[in-house]
Amino acid sequence: MLAVSIPSPGSNSISIGPLELRAYGIAIAFGVIAAVWVAQKRFEKRGHDPEIIASLAMWVVPAGVIGARIYHVVTDNQRFRGNWFDVVKIWEGGLGIWGGVAAGVITGVWLARRRGWDLPDLLDSIAPAVPIAQAVGRIGNWFNQELFGGPTNLPWGLEIDQTYRPSEFLNEPLFHPTFLYEALWNLAVAAIIIWVVPRVLPQLKRGLQFGIYVALYTLGRLWIELLRIDTATEVFGVRINVWTSIIVGLSATGAVVWFQRRPEPEDLGDDAESDHAISPQA
């Protein structure tokens, strides 16, 4: 072990008596629990029943996991060729956040409309909860010794066993702990949404905090993705998740600006009434 570094866990599972629990799954479970708690507190503060969040999670979490796995398998399908049974081995890692968020949002919107829940308040309530869940979930990547960055001499360099190092870096002792970078970035995003956005953007319309989460997350994911050295599908020589970060980030930013500037239905009605009142005099 080096004098200054971050060691990696010696095992990716935790034994409790005869049970062997995968650290990756435990991290995801704790992330979900933390996210539900935060979302419930925020939703209740807006005058709603916090149990709605628990009901929503029962649908959104499984959908998110399935969507995240599908995204990973589709974008990194070369890892599964000839070993398609490995597709179900989620405990070994391999969840794409993009597919998870997409599937979760689609499921959540469908359920909210079906049951008459306040969708804008739901989106605002879960906006900081999702990055908190992501931050906790990244601990699982640490246990799996995966998704690390290139070699580094920084004091917080991550020790990786040779078994998990790419062949061209077998003699490199330390790597960028990109799992930690993303976890810290996610916590910063959550803090910005909870404490900064309400003060800096007090006139922000309901529901748009989720769009701000997406825009901020993709900004951080962009530079973190560029540090990673694990094998990934590339488009025009660039990792596909870099392209996804750019496209999703710009789309989220554009959506927030567009919805913020879009007149409310009652505003349109007021304008229409004013025009009707003026036109006879003209």
C-alpha positions as CSV (number, residue, x, y, z in Angstrom):
1,M,0.0,0.0,0.0
2,L,1.3,3.5,-0.9
3,A,1.8,6.1,1.8
4,V,-0.8,8.4,0.4
5,S,-3.7,7.0,-1.6
6,I,-7.3,5.7,-1.4
7,P,-7.3,1.9,-1.0
8,S,-9.9,-0.2,-2.7
9,P,-11.9,-2.7,-0.7
10,G,-10.6,-6.2,-0.8
11,S,-14.0,-7.7,-1.6
12,N,-17.1,-6.5,-3.4
13,S,-19.4,-8.3,-1.1
14,I,-20.3,-8.3,2.6
15,S,-20.9,-11.5,4.5
16,I,-23.5,-11.6,7.3
17,G,-23.6,-15.2,8.6
18,P,-24.5,-17.5,5.8
19,L,-25.6,-14.5,3.6
20,E,-23.3,-12.9,1.1
21,L,-24.6,-9.5,0.1
22,R,-23.2,-7.6,-2.9
23,A,-21.9,-4.1,-1.9
24,Y,-23.2,-2.7,-5.2
25,G,-26.7,-3.8,-4.4
26,I,-26.5,-2.5,-0.9
27,A,-25.3,0.9,-2.1
28,I,-28.2,1.2,-4.5
29,A,-30.7,0.2,-1.8
30,F,-29.3,2.8,0.6
31,G,-29.3,5.4,-2.2
32,V,-33.0,4.7,-2.8
33,I,-33.9,4.9,0.9
34,A,-32.1,8.3,1.2
35,A,-33.8,9.6,-2.0
36,V,-37.2,8.6,-0.8
37,W,-36.7,10.3,2.6
38,V,-35.5,13.5,1.1
39,A,-38.3,13.6,-1.5
40,Q,-40.9,12.9,1.2
41,K,-39.7,15.8,3.3
42,R,-39.8,18.1,0.4
43,F,-43.2,16.9,-0.9
44,E,-44.8,17.2,2.6
45,K,-43.4,20.7,2.9
46,R,-45.4,21.6,-0.2
47,G,-48.6,20.4,1.5
48,H,-48.9,16.9,0.0
49,D,-49.1,13.4,1.5
50,P,-45.5,12.1,1.8
51,E,-46.8,8.5,1.3
52,I,-47.3,9.4,-2.3
53,I,-43.6,9.4,-2.7
54,A,-43.4,5.9,-1.4
55,S,-46.1,4.7,-3.8
56,L,-44.3,6.4,-6.6
57,A,-41.0,4.8,-5.7
58,M,-42.6,1.3,-5.9
59,W,-43.0,1.9,-9.6
60,V,-40.2,4.3,-10.5
61,V,-37.3,2.4,-8.8
62,P,-37.8,-0.9,-10.7
63,A,-38.5,0.9,-13.9
64,G,-35.3,2.9,-13.4
65,V,-33.2,-0.1,-12.7
66,I,-34.5,-1.9,-15.8
67,G,-34.1,1.2,-18.0
68,A,-30.5,1.7,-16.6
69,R,-29.6,-1.8,-17.4
70,I,-31.1,-1.7,-20.9
71,Y,-29.1,1.5,-21.7
72,H,-25.9,-0.1,-20.5
73,V,-26.5,-3.3,-22.5
74,V,-27.4,-1.5,-25.6
75,T,-24.5,1.0,-25.5
76,D,-21.9,-1.6,-24.4
77,N,-23.3,-4.7,-26.1
78,Q,-19.8,-5.9,-27.1
79,R,-19.3,-6.9,-23.4
80,F,-22.2,-9.4,-23.6
81,R,-21.7,-11.0,-27.0
82,G,-21.4,-14.7,-26.4
83,N,-22.3,-14.2,-22.7
84,W,-25.9,-12.9,-22.9
85,F,-26.8,-14.5,-19.6
86,D,-24.6,-11.9,-18.0
87,V,-27.2,-9.3,-18.9
88,V,-29.1,-10.2,-15.7
89,K,-26.0,-9.9,-13.5
90,I,-26.8,-6.4,-12.3
91,W,-24.9,-7.0,-9.0
92,E,-21.7,-7.0,-11.0
93,G,-22.3,-3.4,-12.0
94,G,-23.4,-1.9,-15.2
95,L,-26.3,0.6,-14.8
96,G,-26.5,3.5,-17.2
97,I,-28.0,6.6,-15.4
98,W,-29.4,7.9,-18.7
99,G,-31.7,4.9,-19.2
100,G,-32.6,4.9,-15.5
101,V,-33.7,8.6,-15.4
102,A,-35.5,8.3,-18.7
103,A,-37.5,5.2,-17.6
104,G,-38.1,6.6,-14.2
105,V,-39.4,9.9,-15.5
106,I,-41.7,8.3,-18.1
107,T,-43.1,5.9,-15.4
108,G,-43.5,8.7,-12.9
109,V,-45.2,11.1,-15.3
110,W,-47.6,8.3,-16.4
111,L,-48.4,7.3,-12.8
112,A,-48.9,10.9,-11.6
113,R,-51.3,11.7,-14.4
114,R,-53.2,8.5,-13.9
115,R,-53.6,9.1,-10.1
116,G,-54.0,12.8,-10.3
117,W,-50.9,13.7,-8.3
118,D,-49.3,17.2,-8.5
119,L,-46.6,16.5,-11.2
120,P,-44.7,19.9,-10.9
121,D,-44.4,19.5,-7.1
122,L,-43.3,15.8,-7.5
123,L,-40.6,16.9,-10.0
124,D,-39.3,19.6,-7.7
125,S,-39.4,17.2,-4.7
126,I,-37.3,14.5,-6.3
127,A,-34.9,16.9,-8.1
128,P,-32.3,16.8,-5.3
129,A,-33.2,13.3,-4.2
130,V,-32.1,11.7,-7.4
131,P,-28.5,13.0,-7.3
132,I,-28.3,12.0,-3.6
133,A,-29.2,8.4,-4.6
134,Q,-26.6,8.5,-7.4
135,A,-24.0,9.7,-4.9
136,V,-24.6,6.8,-2.5
137,G,-24.9,4.3,-5.4
138,R,-21.4,5.3,-6.6
139,I,-19.9,3.6,-3.5
140,G,-20.8,0.3,-5.2
141,N,-18.4,1.2,-8.0
142,W,-15.6,1.6,-5.5
143,F,-16.3,-1.9,-4.1
144,N,-16.3,-3.3,-7.7
145,Q,-13.1,-1.5,-8.6
146,E,-14.7,-0.1,-11.8
147,L,-15.3,3.1,-13.6
148,F,-12.0,4.7,-12.5
149,G,-10.0,7.3,-14.4
150,G,-6.5,7.5,-15.8
151,P,-3.3,7.3,-13.9
152,T,-2.6,10.1,-11.4
153,N,0.0,11.2,-8.8
154,L,-2.5,13.2,-6.8
155,P,-2.7,12.4,-3.1
156,W,-6.2,11.1,-3.5
157,G,-5.2,8.6,-6.2
158,L,-7.2,5.3,-6.1
159,E,-5.4,2.0,-5.7
160,I,-6.7,-0.6,-8.2
161,D,-5.7,-4.3,-8.1
162,Q,-3.9,-5.4,-11.2
163,T,-6.8,-7.8,-12.0
164,Y,-9.0,-4.8,-12.7
165,R,-6.5,-2.6,-14.5
166,P,-6.5,-2.2,-18.3
167,S,-3.6,-4.1,-19.8
168,E,-1.8,-0.9,-20.9
169,F,-1.8,0.4,-17.3
170,L,-0.7,-2.7,-15.4
171,N,2.3,-0.9,-14.0
172,E,0.4,2.2,-12.9
173,P,-0.3,2.2,-9.1
174,L,-2.9,5.0,-8.8
175,F,-5.9,6.1,-10.8
176,H,-8.4,9.0,-10.7
177,P,-11.3,8.0,-8.4
178,T,-13.9,9.1,-10.8
179,F,-16.6,7.4,-8.7
180,L,-15.7,9.8,-5.9
181,Y,-15.6,12.8,-8.2
182,E,-19.1,12.0,-9.4
183,A,-20.4,11.3,-5.9
184,L,-19.2,14.7,-4.7
185,W,-20.5,16.4,-7.8
186,N,-24.0,14.8,-7.3
187,L,-24.0,16.0,-3.6
188,A,-23.1,19.5,-4.8
189,V,-25.9,19.4,-7.4
190,A,-28.4,18.4,-4.6
191,A,-27.1,21.2,-2.4
192,I,-27.5,23.8,-5.2
193,I,-31.1,22.7,-5.8
194,I,-32.0,22.7,-2.1
195,W,-30.3,25.9,-1.0
196,V,-29.1,28.0,-3.9
197,V,-31.8,27.8,-6.6
198,P,-34.7,29.0,-4.3
199,R,-32.6,32.1,-3.4
200,V,-31.1,32.9,-6.8
201,L,-34.1,31.9,-8.9
202,P,-37.1,32.7,-6.6
203,Q,-39.4,33.1,-9.7
204,L,-38.6,29.7,-11.1
205,K,-41.7,27.9,-12.1
206,R,-42.8,24.7,-10.3
207,G,-41.4,21.5,-11.8
208,L,-38.3,23.1,-13.4
209,Q,-35.9,22.2,-10.6
210,F,-35.7,18.7,-12.1
211,G,-34.5,20.2,-15.4
212,I,-31.8,22.1,-13.5
213,Y,-30.7,18.8,-11.9
214,V,-30.4,17.2,-15.3
215,A,-28.5,20.2,-16.7
216,L,-26.1,20.4,-13.8
217,Y,-25.5,16.7,-13.6
218,T,-24.6,16.4,-17.3
219,L,-22.2,19.3,-16.9
220,G,-20.2,17.3,-14.3
221,R,-20.6,14.0,-16.0
222,L,-19.1,15.5,-19.1
223,W,-15.7,16.2,-17.6
224,I,-15.7,13.1,-15.4
225,E,-16.5,10.9,-18.4
226,L,-13.5,12.3,-20.2
227,L,-11.2,11.1,-17.4
228,R,-12.4,7.5,-17.5
229,I,-10.3,4.8,-19.3
230,D,-12.7,1.8,-19.2
231,T,-13.7,0.4,-22.5
232,A,-16.8,2.1,-23.9
233,T,-18.6,2.4,-27.2
234,E,-17.4,5.4,-29.2
235,V,-19.1,7.6,-31.8
236,F,-16.7,9.5,-34.1
237,G,-13.9,8.6,-31.7
238,V,-15.7,10.0,-28.6
239,R,-17.2,8.0,-25.8
240,I,-21.0,7.7,-26.3
241,N,-21.7,9.0,-22.8
242,V,-19.9,12.2,-23.6
243,W,-22.3,12.7,-26.6
244,T,-25.2,11.8,-24.3
245,S,-24.1,14.4,-21.7
246,I,-23.9,17.1,-24.3
247,I,-27.2,16.3,-26.0
248,V,-29.1,15.8,-22.7
249,G,-27.5,18.7,-21.0
250,L,-28.4,21.1,-23.8
251,S,-31.9,19.7,-24.1
252,A,-32.5,20.1,-20.4
253,T,-31.2,23.7,-20.4
254,G,-33.3,24.6,-23.4
255,A,-36.4,23.0,-21.8
256,V,-35.9,25.0,-18.5
257,V,-35.6,28.3,-20.4
258,W,-38.5,27.5,-22.7
259,F,-40.9,26.5,-19.9
260,Q,-39.8,29.4,-17.7
261,R,-40.6,31.9,-20.5
262,R,-43.8,30.2,-21.7
263,P,-46.9,32.1,-20.5
264,E,-49.1,30.4,-18.1
265,P,-52.6,29.4,-19.3
266,E,-54.2,32.0,-17.1
267,D,-51.9,34.7,-18.6
268,L,-53.0,33.8,-22.1
269,G,-56.6,34.1,-20.9
270,D,-56.0,37.5,-19.4
271,D,-54.4,38.7,-22.6
272,A,-57.4,37.3,-24.6
273,E,-59.8,39.1,-22.3
274,S,-57.9,42.4,-22.6
275,D,-57.9,42.1,-26.4
276,H,-61.6,41.4,-26.4
277,A,-62.3,44.4,-24.2
278,I,-60.2,46.8,-26.3
279,S,-61.4,45.6,-29.7
280,P,-65.0,47.1,-29.6
281,Q,-63.5,50.5,-28.7
282,A,-61.2,50.4,-31.7
